[in-house]
Amino acid sequence: MEFIDLAPVRAMCGTVTLPGSKSISNRILLLAALAGGETRVHDLLDADDTRYMIDALRSLGVACVPDGAGVLHVHGAGGAFAVKQAELFLGNAGTAFRPLTAVLALCGGDYRLSGVPRMHERPIGDLVDALRCLGAQIEYTGQAGYPPLAIRPAAAGGAGEVSVRGNVSSQYLTALLLALPLLGRRIVVTIEGELISKPYVEITLNTLHRFGVVIEREGWSRFVVPVSNYLSPGDIFVEGDASAASYFLAAGAISGLKGGGPVRVEGVGRSSIQGDVRFADALRAMGARIEMGDNWISATASGTAIAAGKLKAIDADFNHIPDAAMTIAVAALFADGPCVLRNIGSWRVKETDRIAAMAAELRKLGAAVETTADSLRVTPPPSLRAATIDTYDDHRMAMCFSLAALGGVPVRINDPQCVAKTFPEYFSVFEQIAQR
């Protein structure tokens, strides 16, 4: 499908069951593969990024067997993978590429890792430098500092302490923490500068704990990986995707301005380990009425917002929820003034340069947009214009811009199948709760 046309949506109302979290799914898959014994993974995301991880694990000798009842049985290697030579293609799955780089660098084999052209434009040099300090033998087969990579068996010895920059991607730290128990010795990881996207590191620490690895940390600057083994929890469940929840919660808030809503998402709530549930706080600041249970969240507009007929403009730091912040940028089209999203420099090295892409597409809808290296200022137009939205092979661009149809204009989304990366059924679910 080259495009999908979304007719103007009057309102959205209903309940959405979220797909599994990509971030949690790929962490669990990798740890289950490294643990001894069988791990039964429930509610796993079935999308491109998890398929790349599963295919890679199978190539490395790990049996991943679905049982027909929605459970994947992963038969772990009990440490380093038995297969010592493999070529792995990982698409544009950063949650697979970065952790597998770290793990395979410590597995004592010869491996080649590659992806789509955009993956080869996403920096990995900070992670490679840290791994080399630990004895890893990694070569760039293209441009220095970027994939693709060739990995050879690590040299003996290596440092007992390693540092990594924290201001480019939290996935570098996540990759190290997931891999370092393979070394069988105590390793200290220190962070240079500010660590971004801290909630994603919290997911990593929580998931490691469930597999028997308890990381000590001093604030967000020092992490200690003790001598430990990966232990299977037996059965483990994947939460719903809190980033995906943002689109439907925003739809509920926008719909509520005209008497629609609420929209309820099920699969995340108060008990979630994902930082992106804090998207609800940002939406509340914009005038949404949020209700939340342990495993659900609902959103509509507050009485104040309904009276104004607009959401309230905000100026906020979104370093902690960069993925969900994209939805705020589109919700800004329905605000009563300019919205400013700050500290989002990590958008530049995601599936596309999201600051540039968001600015270009918001302008098509009539917004005035100003950008800096790490911020976005969106001034909504008096009324939205019909537009054809380019998605840059970025699933989140396609999903968040679907909300523009709530502005009373038709919206064409190019390359809608890019949502297969994390939410293949997104547009079908969108239509199920749309009212026209």
N, C-alpha and C positions, 0 to 999 in steps of 0.2 A: 504494500500500500504506500503510494507516494505521499498522500496527505489524507487528513480527515477534516471534514467540515463540521464545526459545532455551531448549531443555530443558537440565536439568543436564548438565554436561560432566564426565566422569570425568578426562580428561586430553587433552592435545593433543600431537601428534607428527607431524613431517613437514617438508617443504621448501616455502617460499613464494617465488615470483618477484615482486619488488615492482614496482608501477607506477612510472612516472617521477616524479621530484621536481617538485612544483608550483613551488617557489621557483626552481629551476634552469630549468624549462620556460619560465616567463613572462619571465625575464630573457633567455634565449636568443632567444625569439620577438621581443621588442622590439629587441634589438640586431641581430638578423638583418634586421629591417625597416628599421633605420636605416643599415645597412652597404650598400656598393655591391655589385652582383653577386648571385649566387645562393648561398644557404646551404642545405645539405641537413641537416635536423634528424632524427636517429635516436632512437628510443625515447622520443618525446615523450609526456607524460602526456595521455591522452584523458579529460578530465573537465570539469565545468562551468567552473572557473576559467580553464583554457586555452582553452576554446571562446569565452568572453567576450573574451579577448585576441585570438584569431584573427579573430573577427567584427569587432572594432574595427579591426584592422589592414586588413582587407579594405575596410571603410568608408572608410579613409584612403588607399585606392588601392594597397595592397600585395597583390600576388598571392601567396597561400598555397595551394599545390597539392599534395594528397596523391598518391602514385604507386601506391597499392595494395599496396605492399610494406612499409608501416609507416614510410615516410620522408615528411616534409613539406618541400616545396621552397618556400623563401621568397625572393622576388625583391625585394631591398632597394631603398630609395628613394635611397640614397647621400647621406643627410643628412635635412633636413626633409622632411616628407610633402608630396606634390604637391597633395593635396586640402586645400583651405583652409577648408572649412565642413562640419561634421558634428555630428550628435547621437549620442552613444554611451551605451548602457546597459550597465553593467558588473556587474550583480548585486551580490554581496557579496564580490567578488574584490579584496581589498586589494592583492595583488601585481600587479593590472592597473590599479586606479584611481590609486594614488599615483604610480607611474612615468609613466603616461600623462598625468597632470596636469602633471608637470614637463616632459615632452617637448613636449606640445602648447602649453604656455605660451611655448615658445621657437621654435615653428614658424611664427609669423606668420599665423595664421588665426583664424577665429571658430569656437569649439567649445563644446558643452554636454555635460557629463558628469553622469550620474545613476546610481543603483543601487536596490537594494531598500531598504525602510524602515530596516533595521539599518545599512546602509552610510551612511545619512544621519545616524546617531547616532554614527558613528566619527569622532573629531576629525581635522582636516586643517589646522587653522589655522597650526601651526608651519611646515609646508611652504609654505603660501600666503604667509606673511610673508617667508620666505627668498626665494621666487621674485619677490615684489614688489620686494625690494631689488635684484634683477638687472634690473628694468625690466618684469617681467610685469604684465599687466593681467588680474586675476582678480576676479570678483565672486561673492559667495554669493547664490544665488537662493532660499535658504531661511534657516535659522538661521545666524548668523555663526559662523564657525569650523568649519562642517561642510558636506559635500556636500548638495545638488547645486551644481555650479559652472558659471559662464559665463566663457569665456576669449576675450579679444580680442588682436590683435597687440601684441607687447611694444613698449614705448617704446625709443627709441634710447639707447645708452649703458648705464648701469647700473654697479653696483659691481664691483670686481675681487675683493672678498672678501665672504663671506656667512657668517652663523652660523645654527645650528639647534640646538634642544634635543635632547638625546640620550636623555632619560629617559621618553619617551612611546612612541615606536615607532622602531625602526631603519629602517623603510621610508621615513621622511622622508629620511635620509641616502642610502639606496640610490637613491631617486628622483632626488635631485640629482646623484649621481655618474653615473647612467645618462644624464642629459639634458645636462649641462654641456658636453660636447664640441661640441654644436651651436652654442655661442656663438663658437667660433673664437678664443678668447683664454684666457689663463691665469687660472684662478679658484682661490682658496683658500677652503676650507670649514672653519670651526672649530666645534667641538662645545661647547655650553654644558652643564655638568654631566656626569654619568656617562652613557656610551653603553651602552644595554642591548642584549641579543641580538647581541653582537659576532660570533658565528659566521655570522649571516646577512649581515653586512657583508663578511665574508671571502668568502662565495659571490659577492657582487657584484663585489669586486675581482678574484677569480679569473676570473669570466666576462668582465668587461671586458678583462682581459689577453688572453684568447683571441680577442677582437675587435680587438686592436691598440691598446687604450687602457691605458696603464700609469699608475696613480695613485701618487703619492708620499704617504707618510703619516708623521707624527710621533706614534708611539704611537697612541692612539685619540682624540686631541684636535684634530688638524689634518690635513687632506687637501688635496693640491694636484693639480688637474686641468690637465694641460698642453695646449697647442695640439695637437690630434690629430684624426685621422679614424677612423671605424669601418671596420675591414677584415674582410671575411668570411673565416672559416677554411676555407670550402668545406664540409667535412663536420664535424659536431659531434654528440656523443652526450650524452644526458641520463642522469644517474645515477638509480638507484632512490631511492625516497622514504624517507629515514632516519627521518622522523617516523612514517611508517606501519610501519616495521620495529619500532617500540617495542611495538606491541600483541602481535605474535607472539613477540618475545623475552620479554616479560613472561609470556605464556602458557606458554612453555617452562619458565621458572623456577618458576612456580606449579605446573605439572603435575609437575615433578620432585620436589616435596615428597611426592607419592604414587606415585612410581615411573614417571611419564610422562616425556614429552620424549625427546630434545631437540627443539627447533624451530629450524630453520635458515632464514635469509632470504638471498636472493641478489639482488645489485644494489648493495649497499653493503658497505664493509669498511674495511680499513686505509687504502686509497688514496682514500677519500671526501673530497670538499671540504666536506661538510656537518657542521656542528657537532653535529647531533643523533645522530651515531654515538656521542657521549660518553654517551648514555643507557645504553650498555652498562656504563660505569663505575659509574653510580648503581645499576644492577641488581646488579652484582658486589658493591657495598657492602652490598646487602641479602641477600647469600648465594647469588647465582647463580654458576654455573660458565659462564664465557664463553670461547668459542673464536672466532678471527677470522682470515680470510684477506684477500687484497687486495680481494675483491669479495663476501665473504660473512661472516656472523656466525651463531653458533649459541648457544643458551642452554638450560640446564637448571638444576637445583638442585645446590648443592655438598653434599658429605657432611655437613658441619656443619648445614646447613639441613634436610636430610632427617632427621637424627637429632632435631632440635628439632621438626620438623613444621611449622615456621613460617619465614617470611622474617625477616630482622633489621630492626628499626625503625631509621630514619635521621633525622637532622636536618641538612638541607643547603640550600645556596643554589642555586637553579635559574634564575638570571637568564640564563645562557648557553644553556639549552635549554627555553624556556618551553612550547613546544608538546608536546614529548615528556614534560615534567614532569607533564602531565595523567595519563599512564599510571601514573606513580609513585603518584599520589593514589589510584588504584583498586587498585594492587598493595598499598597500605598496608592494605587489608582483610585481607590474608593475613600481616601482620607480627606480631611477638611483643610489640608495644607501640605507643605513639603515634609517628606519623611527622609531621615538620614540614617543610613546603615553604616556603622563604623567598625574598624578592625576586622575587615573581611578580606585581607590580602591573600589568604589561602585560596580564595576563589580563582586566582590567576593560574593555579597549577592543578586544577581539577580536570574533569572530563573535557572541558574547554576553558578558555579564559572567560570565566563567568561574569566578571565585572564588565568586560567589553560586550559580551553577548547580551546580557540583561539590558544594558544601556541601549544597544541597537534596537532590540525588539520592543522595549517600552516606548521608545520614540515613535515607532510605527503606530502605536495606539494613541498617540497624541501627547504623551507625557514629555515634560522638559526634564532632562537628566544631566546631572553633572557627576563626574567621576574623579577620583584621585587614585593613587596606587593601592589604597586599601579602604576606600569608602565609596558610597553611592548615595546621591541625593535625588529623590524622585518627587517632582511637582506634578500633581495630577491635572489633567485637562478638564475644562468645563464639562465635556462629554467625550466618551471614547470614540475612536474611529475604528471601523472594520479594518482588519489587518490579516495578512498572511505571515505567520510566525515561523521563522527558521529555528531549528532546534540543535544544530551543531553536533549531532550524534550524542546529545546529552539528555538522558532520561529526565532529569529534573527540569530542564527548560521546557520540555513538552508538557509535563504534568502541571507545573505552576502556571503556565500561560493559558491553560484551559479555563482558569478562573475568569479570564477577561470576558468570556461569554456572558457572565453575570452582569456585565455593563450594558446589556441591551443591544449588542452588536454581534454580527456573525464573525467567527474567528476560524481561520484555516490553520491547522497545525501540520507543517511539513514533516515528513519522516516520522510518523507517530509510532512506528514499531520500535523506535529506540527505547521506549519504556520497558522493553523486554529485559533490559539490564537488571531491573529490580522489581517491576510490577507489570507483568505481561497483560493482565486483565484490566489495567487502569481505566481505559476509555469505556469499557463495558460497564464497570462499576459506576463511573461518572454518570453515564446515561440512566442507570437504574434509579438514581436519586434526584435526577434533574426534572424540573417542572417547567413546561413551556406554555 
